[in-house]
Amino acid sequence: MRTSSLPLLKHAQAHGYAVPAFNFHDLVDLQAILAVAEEEEAPVILMASESTIRFAGFPYIEAMARAALKDSRALFALHLDHGRELDNIVKAVRHGFTSIMFDGSYLPLAENIRLSAWVVDIAHRVGINVEGELGQIPGTEDDISVAEQEAGLTDPALVAGFVAQTQVDALAVAIGTAHGLYKGEPKLDFDRLMAIRKETSVPLVLHGGSGIPDALAQRAIELGISKLNVGTELRLAYTGSITRAVQKREINDPRPMLNIAREAVMEAVREKIRLCGASGRARAIEV
């Protein structure tokens, strides 16, 4: 069943777990995510970035989501991840996305607020919820790249005003995570997260969930993170499994390789669902 992400996030917030949100790029990883979500009876958020949209196109992504509605019993939301181009925001609304992230974190604060509020206005008119971002997360994911010196952690003092002026439904916060692979063990600012949690009641989102040690991820969830984004780990599982298979034997049929990739992605998805405490939660969510 496809739904807005807000009921999923609200349920997670009320019951102390996080909804795992997975970036997908094609039919293989989409099927893998939904298969495990169904087996685990876990709510999930399927995320397509702007680079994935340029690769596959909105019509194909919409068609895959519609096929999933007929083929899968999984409870999921279809989410535009790191939307920066306003044209893509409008197209996502028209092509069946049920959740949108507008990433204005790279803009001056006033412009971030202005454009976030505009996105919220058009999305709310058709029942779509919006995730905003305050503070930047360093690293590279898809085609989003933020240098260390440009990244700024979320200022708790700005949170209440940002949420009030934009009316975003969820807030992505920067507390020390990074996109892509970590060069060492990340140091998450849990004091900052607790201060942010005191400033707003909207669900909080943690980007850069790939590679965070389990104990740190679980602590972040305990302190109020309701959505954990995962992208790089699935890509590594996908491409790494194919590379290893090709090295072992000569092949001329891509389908066996894609089956291997699907199984590898499924294993990674299952680990994150259980880490988030999302197994078995879907049957208790009313949408």
VEXKE-93195 format. One record per residue (C-alpha): residue in three letters; x, y, z; residue number from 1. Coordinates in Angstrom, 2 decimals. Layout:
# VEXKE-93195
<residuo=ALA px=X py=Y pz=Z num=NUM>
...
***
This chain:
# VEXKE-93195
<residuo=MET px=0.00 py=0.00 pz=0.00 num=1>
<residuo=ARG px=1.33 py=3.44 pz=-0.94 num=2>
<residuo=THR px=0.80 py=6.28 pz=1.51 num=3>
<residuo=SER px=2.13 py=9.64 pz=2.55 num=4>
<residuo=SER px=5.24 py=9.28 pz=4.68 num=5>
<residuo=LEU px=3.76 py=11.36 pz=7.50 num=6>
<residuo=PRO px=1.61 py=8.59 pz=9.08 num=7>
<residuo=LEU px=4.68 py=6.36 pz=9.03 num=8>
<residuo=LEU px=6.87 py=9.00 pz=10.67 num=9>
<residuo=LYS px=4.26 py=9.90 pz=13.26 num=10>
<residuo=HIS px=3.83 py=6.26 pz=14.24 num=11>
<residuo=ALA px=7.59 py=5.82 pz=14.50 num=12>
<residuo=GLN px=7.87 py=8.95 pz=16.59 num=13>
<residuo=ALA px=5.13 py=7.81 pz=18.95 num=14>
<residuo=HIS px=6.57 py=4.31 pz=19.38 num=15>
<residuo=GLY px=10.29 py=4.96 pz=19.56 num=16>
<residuo=TYR px=11.62 py=3.50 pz=16.32 num=17>
<residuo=ALA px=12.66 py=4.87 pz=12.93 num=18>
<residuo=VAL px=11.28 py=4.32 pz=9.45 num=19>
<residuo=PRO px=14.10 py=3.15 pz=7.16 num=20>
<residuo=ALA px=14.26 py=5.20 pz=3.96 num=21>
<residuo=PHE px=16.13 py=3.62 pz=1.05 num=22>
<residuo=ASN px=17.40 py=5.19 pz=-2.16 num=23>
<residuo=PHE px=16.58 py=3.06 pz=-5.20 num=24>
<residuo=HIS px=17.79 py=3.43 pz=-8.77 num=25>
<residuo=ASP px=16.10 py=0.74 pz=-10.84 num=26>
<residuo=LEU px=13.72 py=-2.21 pz=-10.74 num=27>
<residuo=VAL px=16.23 py=-4.52 pz=-9.08 num=28>
<residuo=ASP px=16.75 py=-2.57 pz=-5.87 num=29>
<residuo=LEU px=13.11 py=-1.42 pz=-5.79 num=30>
<residuo=GLN px=11.96 py=-5.05 pz=-5.81 num=31>
<residuo=ALA px=14.55 py=-5.97 pz=-3.20 num=32>
<residuo=ILE px=13.43 py=-3.24 pz=-0.80 num=33>
<residuo=LEU px=9.74 py=-4.06 pz=-1.14 num=34>
<residuo=ALA px=10.26 py=-7.82 pz=-0.86 num=35>
<residuo=VAL px=12.03 py=-7.48 pz=2.48 num=36>
<residuo=ALA px=9.59 py=-4.83 pz=3.72 num=37>
<residuo=GLU px=6.75 py=-7.25 pz=3.04 num=38>
<residuo=GLU px=8.53 py=-10.16 pz=4.72 num=39>
<residuo=GLU px=9.43 py=-8.06 pz=7.76 num=40>
<residuo=GLU px=6.02 py=-6.31 pz=7.83 num=41>
<residuo=ALA px=7.93 py=-3.05 pz=8.05 num=42>
<residuo=PRO px=6.99 py=0.39 pz=6.75 num=43>
<residuo=VAL px=9.58 py=1.79 pz=4.35 num=44>
<residuo=ILE px=10.17 py=4.95 pz=2.38 num=45>
<residuo=LEU px=11.33 py=4.53 pz=-1.22 num=46>
<residuo=MET px=13.53 py=7.47 pz=-2.18 num=47>
<residuo=ALA px=14.40 py=8.67 pz=-5.67 num=48>
<residuo=SER px=17.01 py=11.39 pz=-5.99 num=49>
<residuo=GLU px=17.17 py=13.93 pz=-8.79 num=50>
<residuo=SER px=20.05 py=12.01 pz=-10.38 num=51>
<residuo=THR px=17.94 py=8.84 pz=-10.39 num=52>
<residuo=ILE px=15.13 py=10.80 pz=-12.01 num=53>
<residuo=ARG px=17.51 py=12.00 pz=-14.71 num=54>
<residuo=PHE px=18.59 py=8.37 pz=-15.22 num=55>
<residuo=ALA px=15.16 py=6.71 pz=-15.28 num=56>
<residuo=GLY px=12.65 py=9.52 pz=-15.80 num=57>
<residuo=PHE px=9.52 py=10.35 pz=-13.84 num=58>
<residuo=PRO px=7.17 py=8.20 pz=-16.00 num=59>
<residuo=TYR px=9.22 py=5.04 pz=-15.39 num=60>
<residuo=ILE px=9.52 py=5.68 pz=-11.65 num=61>
<residuo=GLU px=5.77 py=6.29 pz=-11.43 num=62>
<residuo=ALA px=5.11 py=3.11 pz=-13.42 num=63>
<residuo=MET px=7.32 py=1.05 pz=-11.09 num=64>
<residuo=ALA px=5.50 py=2.44 pz=-8.06 num=65>
<residuo=ARG px=2.13 py=1.62 pz=-9.60 num=66>
<residuo=ALA px=3.30 py=-1.92 pz=-10.35 num=67>
<residuo=ALA px=4.44 py=-2.24 pz=-6.74 num=68>
<residuo=LEU px=0.95 py=-1.31 pz=-5.58 num=69>
<residuo=LYS px=-0.45 py=-4.31 pz=-7.47 num=70>
<residuo=ASP px=2.38 py=-6.75 pz=-6.78 num=71>
<residuo=SER px=3.38 py=-6.04 pz=-3.16 num=72>
<residuo=ARG px=1.61 py=-5.86 pz=0.18 num=73>
<residuo=ALA px=4.37 py=-3.67 pz=1.63 num=74>
<residuo=LEU px=3.44 py=-0.34 pz=3.20 num=75>
<residuo=PHE px=5.54 py=2.35 pz=1.57 num=76>
<residuo=ALA px=5.81 py=6.02 pz=0.66 num=77>
<residuo=LEU px=7.39 py=7.30 pz=-2.56 num=78>
<residuo=HIS px=9.73 py=10.15 pz=-1.67 num=79>
<residuo=LEU px=11.68 py=12.71 pz=-3.67 num=80>
<residuo=ASP px=15.07 py=12.87 pz=-1.97 num=81>
<residuo=HIS px=17.15 py=16.07 pz=-1.95 num=82>
<residuo=GLY px=14.88 py=17.93 pz=-4.32 num=83>
<residuo=ARG px=16.58 py=21.18 pz=-5.27 num=84>
<residuo=GLU px=15.11 py=21.98 pz=-8.68 num=85>
<residuo=LEU px=11.62 py=23.44 pz=-8.30 num=86>
<residuo=ASP px=10.62 py=21.97 pz=-11.65 num=87>
<residuo=ASN px=11.28 py=18.50 pz=-10.24 num=88>
<residuo=ILE px=9.21 py=19.30 pz=-7.16 num=89>
<residuo=VAL px=6.20 py=20.08 pz=-9.36 num=90>
<residuo=LYS px=6.78 py=17.00 pz=-11.52 num=91>
<residuo=ALA px=7.04 py=14.78 pz=-8.44 num=92>
<residuo=VAL px=3.64 py=16.03 pz=-7.31 num=93>
<residuo=ARG px=2.19 py=15.21 pz=-10.74 num=94>
<residuo=HIS px=3.80 py=11.77 pz=-10.99 num=95>
<residuo=GLY px=2.49 py=10.11 pz=-7.87 num=96>
<residuo=PHE px=5.12 py=10.93 pz=-5.27 num=97>
<residuo=THR px=3.55 py=11.01 pz=-1.81 num=98>
<residuo=SER px=6.41 py=12.73 pz=0.01 num=99>
<residuo=ILE px=8.93 py=15.41 pz=-0.95 num=100>
<residuo=MET px=12.18 py=16.63 pz=0.51 num=101>
<residuo=PHE px=13.07 py=20.16 pz=-0.49 num=102>
<residuo=ASP px=16.77 py=20.68 pz=0.15 num=103>
<residuo=GLY px=17.35 py=24.39 pz=0.62 num=104>
<residuo=SER px=20.14 py=23.85 pz=3.14 num=105>
<residuo=TYR px=22.75 py=25.25 pz=0.74 num=106>
<residuo=LEU px=20.86 py=28.55 pz=0.47 num=107>
<residuo=PRO px=20.92 py=31.56 pz=2.80 num=108>
<residuo=LEU px=18.51 py=30.95 pz=5.67 num=109>
<residuo=ALA px=15.89 py=33.46 pz=4.48 num=110>
<residuo=GLU px=15.83 py=31.92 pz=1.00 num=111>
<residuo=ASN px=15.67 py=28.40 pz=2.43 num=112>
<residuo=ILE px=12.64 py=29.45 pz=4.48 num=113>
<residuo=ARG px=10.95 py=31.20 pz=1.55 num=114>
<residuo=LEU px=11.31 py=28.33 pz=-0.90 num=115>
<residuo=SER px=10.56 py=25.64 pz=1.67 num=116>
<residuo=ALA px=7.30 py=27.43 pz=2.50 num=117>
<residuo=TRP px=6.45 py=27.61 pz=-1.23 num=118>
<residuo=VAL px=7.02 py=23.88 pz=-1.65 num=119>
<residuo=VAL px=4.93 py=23.14 pz=1.44 num=120>
<residuo=ASP px=2.09 py=25.26 pz=0.08 num=121>
<residuo=ILE px=1.82 py=23.44 pz=-3.25 num=122>
<residuo=ALA px=2.40 py=20.00 pz=-1.72 num=123>
<residuo=HIS px=-0.13 py=20.37 pz=1.09 num=124>
<residuo=ARG px=-2.79 py=21.37 pz=-1.43 num=125>
<residuo=VAL px=-2.72 py=17.79 pz=-2.75 num=126>
<residuo=GLY px=-2.05 py=15.95 pz=0.51 num=127>
<residuo=ILE px=1.70 py=15.48 pz=0.11 num=128>
<residuo=ASN px=3.98 py=16.06 pz=3.08 num=129>
<residuo=VAL px=7.32 py=17.88 pz=2.96 num=130>
<residuo=GLU px=10.67 py=17.31 pz=4.62 num=131>
<residuo=GLY px=12.89 py=20.36 pz=4.99 num=132>
<residuo=GLU px=16.56 py=20.60 pz=5.88 num=133>
<residuo=LEU px=18.32 py=22.99 pz=8.22 num=134>
<residuo=GLY px=22.10 py=22.66 pz=8.30 num=135>
<residuo=GLN px=24.21 py=20.83 pz=5.74 num=136>
<residuo=ILE px=25.56 py=17.29 pz=5.72 num=137>
<residuo=PRO px=29.03 py=16.90 pz=4.19 num=138>
<residuo=GLY px=30.02 py=14.28 pz=1.67 num=139>
<residuo=THR px=28.75 py=13.09 pz=-1.70 num=140>
<residuo=GLU px=25.61 py=11.12 pz=-2.52 num=141>
<residuo=ASP px=24.37 py=10.80 pz=-6.09 num=142>
<residuo=ASP px=25.16 py=14.25 pz=-7.49 num=143>
<residuo=ILE px=24.89 py=16.18 pz=-4.19 num=144>
<residuo=SER px=28.32 py=17.15 pz=-2.89 num=145>
<residuo=VAL px=29.07 py=19.26 pz=0.19 num=146>
<residuo=ALA px=32.64 py=19.99 pz=1.23 num=147>
<residuo=GLU px=33.62 py=19.71 pz=4.89 num=148>
<residuo=GLN px=34.34 py=23.44 pz=5.12 num=149>
<residuo=GLU px=30.90 py=24.25 pz=3.71 num=150>
<residuo=ALA px=28.97 py=21.98 pz=6.04 num=151>
<residuo=GLY px=27.27 py=23.44 pz=9.07 num=152>
<residuo=LEU px=25.57 py=21.60 pz=11.87 num=153>
<residuo=THR px=21.95 py=22.45 pz=12.61 num=154>
<residuo=ASP px=21.62 py=25.35 pz=15.04 num=155>
<residuo=PRO px=18.95 py=24.44 pz=17.62 num=156>
<residuo=ALA px=18.16 py=28.13 pz=18.08 num=157>
<residuo=LEU px=16.92 py=28.33 pz=14.47 num=158>
<residuo=VAL px=14.76 py=25.22 pz=14.50 num=159>
<residuo=ALA px=11.50 py=26.51 pz=16.00 num=160>
<residuo=GLY px=11.43 py=29.53 pz=13.73 num=161>
<residuo=PHE px=12.24 py=27.50 pz=10.63 num=162>
<residuo=VAL px=9.47 py=24.99 pz=11.30 num=163>
<residuo=ALA px=6.93 py=27.69 pz=12.17 num=164>
<residuo=GLN px=7.66 py=29.78 pz=9.08 num=165>
<residuo=THR px=7.82 py=26.90 pz=6.60 num=166>
<residuo=GLN px=5.27 py=24.49 pz=8.12 num=167>
<residuo=VAL px=7.42 py=21.53 pz=7.05 num=168>
<residuo=ASP px=6.15 py=18.15 pz=8.23 num=169>
<residuo=ALA px=9.59 py=16.69 pz=9.01 num=170>
<residuo=LEU px=13.05 py=18.14 pz=9.49 num=171>
<residuo=ALA px=16.40 py=16.75 pz=8.33 num=172>
<residuo=VAL px=19.09 py=17.73 pz=10.80 num=173>
<residuo=ALA px=22.88 py=17.80 pz=10.60 num=174>
<residuo=ILE px=24.49 py=16.41 pz=13.76 num=175>
<residuo=GLY px=27.71 py=14.94 pz=12.38 num=176>
<residuo=THR px=26.67 py=12.34 pz=9.80 num=177>
<residuo=ALA px=27.92 py=12.43 pz=6.21 num=178>
<residuo=HIS px=26.79 py=11.27 pz=2.81 num=179>
<residuo=GLY px=28.79 py=8.46 pz=1.26 num=180>
<residuo=LEU px=31.42 py=6.46 pz=3.11 num=181>
<residuo=TYR px=32.96 py=7.57 pz=6.40 num=182>
<residuo=LYS px=36.73 py=7.97 pz=6.55 num=183>
<residuo=GLY px=36.64 py=7.06 pz=10.25 num=184>
<residuo=GLU px=34.01 py=6.47 pz=12.90 num=185>
<residuo=PRO px=31.52 py=9.34 pz=12.83 num=186>
<residuo=LYS px=31.10 py=11.51 pz=15.89 num=187>
<residuo=LEU px=27.45 py=12.37 pz=16.34 num=188>
<residuo=ASP px=26.52 py=15.38 pz=18.44 num=189>
<residuo=PHE px=23.81 py=13.88 pz=20.61 num=190>
<residuo=ASP px=23.62 py=16.96 pz=22.84 num=191>
<residuo=ARG px=22.73 py=18.96 pz=19.74 num=192>
<residuo=LEU px=20.12 py=16.38 pz=18.76 num=193>
<residuo=MET px=18.51 py=16.58 pz=22.21 num=194>
<residuo=ALA px=18.45 py=20.38 pz=21.99 num=195>
<residuo=ILE px=16.83 py=20.22 pz=18.56 num=196>
<residuo=ARG px=14.24 py=17.74 pz=19.81 num=197>
<residuo=LYS px=13.20 py=20.21 pz=22.51 num=198>
<residuo=GLU px=12.61 py=22.94 pz=19.92 num=199>
<residuo=THR px=10.09 py=21.15 pz=17.70 num=200>
<residuo=SER px=7.55 py=18.35 pz=17.69 num=201>
<residuo=VAL px=7.90 py=17.43 pz=13.99 num=202>
<residuo=PRO px=9.59 py=14.11 pz=13.16 num=203>
<residuo=LEU px=13.36 py=14.38 pz=12.76 num=204>
<residuo=VAL px=15.34 py=12.82 pz=9.92 num=205>
<residuo=LEU px=18.95 py=11.63 pz=9.87 num=206>
<residuo=HIS px=20.66 py=11.58 pz=6.49 num=207>
<residuo=GLY px=23.91 py=9.73 pz=5.88 num=208>
<residuo=GLY px=22.74 py=6.53 pz=7.55 num=209>
<residuo=SER px=25.14 py=4.28 pz=5.62 num=210>
<residuo=GLY px=28.08 py=3.16 pz=7.72 num=211>
<residuo=ILE px=26.96 py=4.57 pz=11.05 num=212>
<residuo=PRO px=27.84 py=2.05 pz=13.79 num=213>
<residuo=ASP px=24.70 py=0.31 pz=15.02 num=214>
<residuo=ALA px=25.06 py=1.64 pz=18.56 num=215>
<residuo=LEU px=25.20 py=5.25 pz=17.33 num=216>
<residuo=ALA px=22.21 py=4.79 pz=15.05 num=217>
<residuo=GLN px=20.19 py=3.24 pz=17.86 num=218>
<residuo=ARG px=21.11 py=6.07 pz=20.20 num=219>
<residuo=ALA px=20.02 py=8.64 pz=17.62 num=220>
<residuo=ILE px=16.68 py=6.86 pz=17.30 num=221>
<residuo=GLU px=16.28 py=6.80 pz=21.07 num=222>
<residuo=LEU px=16.83 py=10.57 pz=21.12 num=223>
<residuo=GLY px=14.18 py=11.32 pz=18.52 num=224>
<residuo=ILE px=15.23 py=10.36 pz=14.98 num=225>
<residuo=SER px=12.15 py=8.98 pz=13.20 num=226>
<residuo=LYS px=13.56 py=8.43 pz=9.69 num=227>
<residuo=LEU px=16.97 py=7.00 pz=8.81 num=228>
<residuo=ASN px=18.19 py=7.50 pz=5.23 num=229>
<residuo=VAL px=20.29 py=4.79 pz=3.61 num=230>
<residuo=GLY px=21.72 py=4.93 pz=0.11 num=231>
<residuo=THR px=25.41 py=4.13 pz=-0.20 num=232>
<residuo=GLU px=25.23 py=0.76 pz=1.55 num=233>
<residuo=LEU px=22.65 py=-0.48 pz=-0.94 num=234>
<residuo=ARG px=24.70 py=0.72 pz=-3.90 num=235>
<residuo=LEU px=27.78 py=-1.04 pz=-2.54 num=236>
<residuo=ALA px=25.82 py=-4.25 pz=-2.01 num=237>
<residuo=TYR px=24.40 py=-4.02 pz=-5.54 num=238>
<residuo=THR px=27.60 py=-3.26 pz=-7.45 num=239>
<residuo=GLY px=29.92 py=-5.24 pz=-5.19 num=240>
<residuo=SER px=27.96 py=-8.46 pz=-5.57 num=241>
<residuo=ILE px=27.98 py=-8.17 pz=-9.36 num=242>
<residuo=THR px=31.70 py=-7.39 pz=-9.45 num=243>
<residuo=ARG px=32.52 py=-10.44 pz=-7.35 num=244>
<residuo=ALA px=30.28 py=-12.67 pz=-9.46 num=245>
<residuo=VAL px=31.79 py=-11.49 pz=-12.73 num=246>
<residuo=GLN px=35.29 py=-12.11 pz=-11.41 num=247>
<residuo=LYS px=34.40 py=-15.70 pz=-10.61 num=248>
<residuo=ARG px=33.05 py=-16.72 pz=-13.99 num=249>
<residuo=GLU px=32.51 py=-15.57 pz=-17.55 num=250>
<residuo=ILE px=28.91 py=-14.57 pz=-18.24 num=251>
<residuo=ASN px=26.90 py=-13.24 pz=-21.16 num=252>
<residuo=ASP px=23.49 py=-12.99 pz=-19.49 num=253>
<residuo=PRO px=22.84 py=-10.07 pz=-17.12 num=254>
<residuo=ARG px=19.83 py=-11.68 pz=-15.44 num=255>
<residuo=PRO px=21.71 py=-14.07 pz=-13.15 num=256>
<residuo=MET px=23.93 py=-11.16 pz=-12.09 num=257>
<residuo=LEU px=20.91 py=-8.99 pz=-11.32 num=258>
<residuo=ASN px=19.41 py=-11.80 pz=-9.25 num=259>
<residuo=ILE px=22.64 py=-11.90 pz=-7.25 num=260>
<residuo=ALA px=22.47 py=-8.14 pz=-6.82 num=261>
<residuo=ARG px=18.85 py=-8.33 pz=-5.67 num=262>
<residuo=GLU px=19.75 py=-10.87 pz=-2.99 num=263>
<residuo=ALA px=22.64 py=-8.72 pz=-1.77 num=264>
<residuo=VAL px=20.45 py=-5.63 pz=-1.54 num=265>
<residuo=MET px=17.78 py=-7.62 pz=0.29 num=266>
<residuo=GLU px=20.30 py=-8.63 pz=2.94 num=267>
<residuo=ALA px=21.39 py=-5.02 pz=3.45 num=268>
<residuo=VAL px=17.78 py=-3.81 pz=3.62 num=269>
<residuo=ARG px=16.86 py=-6.45 pz=6.20 num=270>
<residuo=GLU px=19.73 py=-5.38 pz=8.46 num=271>
<residuo=LYS px=18.64 py=-1.74 pz=8.37 num=272>
<residuo=ILE px=14.97 py=-2.51 pz=8.95 num=273>
<residuo=ARG px=15.84 py=-4.48 pz=12.06 num=274>
<residuo=LEU px=18.35 py=-1.87 pz=13.21 num=275>
<residuo=CYS px=15.61 py=0.76 pz=13.03 num=276>
<residuo=GLY px=13.22 py=-1.41 pz=15.03 num=277>
<residuo=ALA px=10.71 py=-1.29 pz=12.17 num=278>
<residuo=SER px=9.96 py=-5.02 pz=11.83 num=279>
<residuo=GLY px=6.31 py=-5.82 pz=12.46 num=280>
<residuo=ARG px=5.28 py=-2.16 pz=12.70 num=281>
<residuo=ALA px=3.36 py=-1.90 pz=9.42 num=282>
<residuo=ARG px=0.36 py=-3.86 pz=10.66 num=283>
<residuo=ALA px=-0.21 py=-1.33 pz=13.46 num=284>
<residuo=ILE px=-0.19 py=1.78 pz=11.23 num=285>
<residuo=GLU px=-3.50 py=3.26 pz=10.13 num=286>
<residuo=VAL px=-3.37 py=5.07 pz=6.79 num=287>
***
